[in-house]
Amino acid sequence: MAASGVSHSPAAPAYRLRRLPLTRRFMLPATPRLHLPTGTLYPGARISRCADARAPLRSNRRPLSPPLAMAYEATSAATAANGKQDLLVFDSDEELSVSLAKYTAELSEKFVQERGVFTVVLSGGSLVKSLRKLTESPYLESVDWAKWHVFWVDERVVPKDHEDSNYKLAFDSFLSKVPIPPGQVYAINDALSAEGAAEDYETAMKNSVNAGVIAVSTTGYPRFDLMLMGMGPDGHIASLFPGHALLSMTEKWVTCIKDSPKPPPERITFTFPVINASAYVALVVTGAGKAGAVFKALGSEKTSSDLLPVEMVSLEDGKFTWFTDKAALSMLHDKASL
Ligand SMILES: O=C1O[C@H](COP(=O)(O)O)[C@@H](O)[C@H](O)[C@H]1O
C-alpha cells in the first residue's frame, strides 16, 4: 500500500523536585509536574495517592479510574527549555499500559469531538507493546476507531512484512486488533527507495492536510493530535540520532537517513519541526537501559551543544508527557531534593 491514506536555554538548572501542596494537586499545573507511583522512590518523600494530573483531558461522560500516581513539580534542563513537560512514573508495565490507554482514549474523544478525526503518530520499538490495553475492553468498544488516522514518525525502508518494519510491529500487536479503516493507516510505500519513500510520505501528509484531516500549526507544519513515541538508549527519537546532520533539518517534513547507527541503516523519519508542531506527545521510556539518557535529559547540567535528540523536542504549544518507570529514573535518585 502506498502512503495514502531549538532553541534551548544553555546551562539550564539541574533537576529539582518539589512536592505539590495538597490543594494544588487537583489543579491544572502551571509548571511541569512529576508523578511518582505509590511506594518509596525518593528517600524522605511521603508517598500517597492523589487525583489524576490530566484534568483537562477528563471526559464528561466517563469518570477516570482511580489515580495511580502522586504529583510533584519538576524542574529540569529539559522543562526549562521547553516549558511544559509532565513526568509519570509507574511501578509496572501493566500500570503504565493502563494509564497510556486511558490517556490516549481521552485524547481520541477530545479530538473527535473537536475536529471529527483523531490523527495519531506511532513510533516503532518498545512503545508498541505499551499500547496493548487499547485493544481490550473498555477501549476496544468505546474508542471511535473509525475516526482514527494513523501515521508513523519513522519507518525502516524494508518490505511491510519484514521483521524490521515498524508497520508490521504495530499491525501485529495493535492495528490488527482494532477497527481502524485500512485506508486511514498510512504505511510507507515499500516499493520505493528511501528518498522516494520519504517524498511519497510527505506528499501523503500534504494531501491529508489539504483534506482537513491533519491540522496545521501556527508555523505552517502539520499538527498531529497525538504522537506516541519511544526513545532509544542513546536518546534518539524517531530516526533522529545523536549528532546526526538530520537533527537540524527544517526544510522537509519527512526525510530519509541511509546511515542509521541502529540497523537497519535506511529509514524515513519526521523532522523536528513536525514533531514540535504536535498537540500532544507521549514519550514512553522504560527500563534501566534508558536510565543514562533519561538522566542526561532530566538530571544533568548541559549546554545547547550537547543535547540528545530527546532534549531537542521543543513543542510549539503542545503538551509533552513522559511515561516512565523507576528503572528508567534510577540514575536520578541522587539528584532529587524534596
Ligand atoms: O529504531 C527505533 O528505535 C526507537 C526506540 O526503540 P526502543 O525499542 O528502544 O523503544 C523507536 O522509537 C523508533 O521508532 C525505531 O525506529
The ligand as a Tripos MOL2 file, in Angstrom:
@<TRIPOS>MOLECULE
LIG
   16    16     1     0     0
SMALL
NO_CHARGES

@<TRIPOS>ATOM
      1 O1         14.7670    2.1880   15.8090 O.2       1 LIG1
      2 C1         13.8930    2.6610   16.5020 C.2       1 LIG1
      3 O2         14.1180    2.8330   17.8370 O.3       1 LIG1
      4 C2         13.3280    3.7250   18.6240 C.3       1 LIG1
      5 C3         13.4760    3.2850   20.0850 C.3       1 LIG1
      6 O3         13.1320    1.9060   20.2000 O.3       1 LIG1
      7 P1         13.0840    1.1750   21.6080 P.3       1 LIG1
      8 O4         12.8090   -0.2680   21.2770 O.co2     1 LIG1
      9 O5         14.4200    1.3810   22.2790 O.co2     1 LIG1
     10 O6         11.9750    1.7880   22.3990 O.co2     1 LIG1
     11 C4         11.8920    3.7800   18.1520 C.3       1 LIG1
     12 O7         11.2000    4.7720   18.8630 O.3       1 LIG1
     13 C5         11.9020    4.0640   16.6570 C.3       1 LIG1
     14 O8         10.5940    4.2130   16.1560 O.3       1 LIG1
     15 C6         12.5300    2.8950   15.9640 C.3       1 LIG1
     16 O9         12.5440    3.0180   14.5650 O.3       1 LIG1
@<TRIPOS>BOND
     1     1     2 2
     2     2     3 1
     3     2    15 1
     4     3     4 1
     5     4     5 1
     6     4    11 1
     7     5     6 1
     8     6     7 1
     9     7     8 2
    10     7     9 1
    11     7    10 1
    12    11    12 1
    13    11    13 1
    14    13    14 1
    15    13    15 1
    16    15    16 1
@<TRIPOS>SUBSTRUCTURE
     1 LIG1         1 GROUP 0 **** ****
